[in-house]
C-alpha cells in the first residue's frame, strides 16, 4: 500500500514537471495519460493531467490559459466526469477542424459544469440504437426539474448547412428518435445561424435549436452568449417539466374518475358471474366495467409514473418517458372499448336510452371535475417537489371525482323530481279534460 501511494505521488509530481515536447502526437498523449490514470484517481492529480494534455496539444500553454483559464474558477471542470478526459485528449488531433470542435465542446462543458443550473453528466457518449450509431456531445441534468437532456455542439456556416443538409437532417432525425425513446430534451447548438429548412426539420423532430452561440467573452452583434443559451435551455426544461406535470396530473385525475365509477360495478358483476349462472348481458356488463377499470388503472399508473420520474435515475426516466405515453394510449383505447360495449348493450336493449345517457352524462361530469381537480392539485404540489405533484394530483383528482359524484347525484335526483312533477301535472290535466273536472290535479 505504501509503495502504491508513493508511486502515485511520484507520478503526480511527474505530470507537473513533464516537458510537453516529449508528447509529440495524440497517441503519445493517450498512452501516457492511460498509464498515469492507472495510479492516479484523485481530482487534483487528474486536473493537473488535464492541463498537461491541453498544454501538449496544438493549443499549447496559451490556449490552456486564454481559452480554458487553466481549468480554474468558472472553468474548473471536473476530469472525473465520464468523457471529459477523452474529449481533452482529442485536442491533440492532427485535424484542425476536429480540434476546433472539441475545444468548443470542452469550453461549453466547463461553463455548464460551474453554472449551477445544470449538472454535467457525461461527454462524448456513444449511442448504439436500432436506427444507427450516434454520439451525444454533452449529456446534462437540469437541477431544478430533474430532467435530462443532450446538447449537440456544431460549427456549421449557412453555406455548409446547405451543402450538408441531407446529412444534418439525418442527424436531427436520430435525435428526434432519441427524444421519443427516452424523453430526454435534445438541443442543437450552432456557432452560426441556422437555415429555415433545418429549423423546420428540427421542430418536426422535437429538437430545440440554438443559433449564433458565441464562445468568447465578447459577444458580437447578432449572436448570443453561452450564458444566454443556457438560460433558454433552462426555460425549455421548465416548460417541459410543467407540461409533463399537467399531463401526468390529467392522467391521474381521469384515471381516478374511471376507477371511482367502474371498480364497484366490476366487483359486483364479477360476483354475479362467479355464481355460474351468467347471461350474455352479464358478460357484456363485465366487459364494459372491466374495460373502464383497466383504463382507469392504466391512466393512473402512467400519470403517477410521469409525475415521479424527475426524481429517478436517468435509466428509469428513459423507460418511463418511453413507455408511459404508450400505456396511456392503451388505457384510452380500453376506455373506448368500454364505451363501445355500452353502446352495443344499448342497441340490444340491455339498458334503456335513459340509463345510457344518464350514465354518459354522469361519467363525463365526474371525469371533467376529476381532471380539473388533478390539474389544480398537481400544479400546487409541484411547487414542493415531484412527489408533491403526484400526491396533489391524486388528492385533487379524487376530490374532484367525489364532488362531481355528490353534486351529480343531487342534480339527477332534482331532475327526476321535476320530471315526476311534470308527469303528474300532465296526467292531472288529462284526467280533468276527460272527466270534466276543471282545476283537478294529481298529487
HURA-V641695 format. One record per run of one state. SS is the DSSP state (H for helix, E for strand, L for the rest). FROM is the first residue (numbers start at 1). TO is the last residue. If there is no record, write none. Layout:
SS|FROM|TO + SS|FROM|TO
This chain:
L|1|1 + H|2|17 + L|18|19 + H|20|22 + L|23|25 + H|26|37 + L|38|42 + H|43|56 + L|57|59 + H|60|66 + L|67|68 + H|69|71 + L|72|72 + H|73|75 + L|76|83 + H|84|92 + L|93|95 + H|96|115 + L|116|117 + E|118|129 + L|130|131 + E|132|142 + L|143|147 + E|148|154 + L|155|157 + H|158|163 + L|164|164 + H|165|182 + L|183|184 + E|185|190 + L|191|195 + H|196|205 + L|206|207 + E|208|210 + L|211|212 + E|213|213 + L|214|223 + E|224|224 + L|225|225 + H|226|274 + L|275|279 + H|280|311 + L|312|313 + H|314|347 + L|348|352 + H|353|382 + L|383|385 + H|386|435 + L|436|443
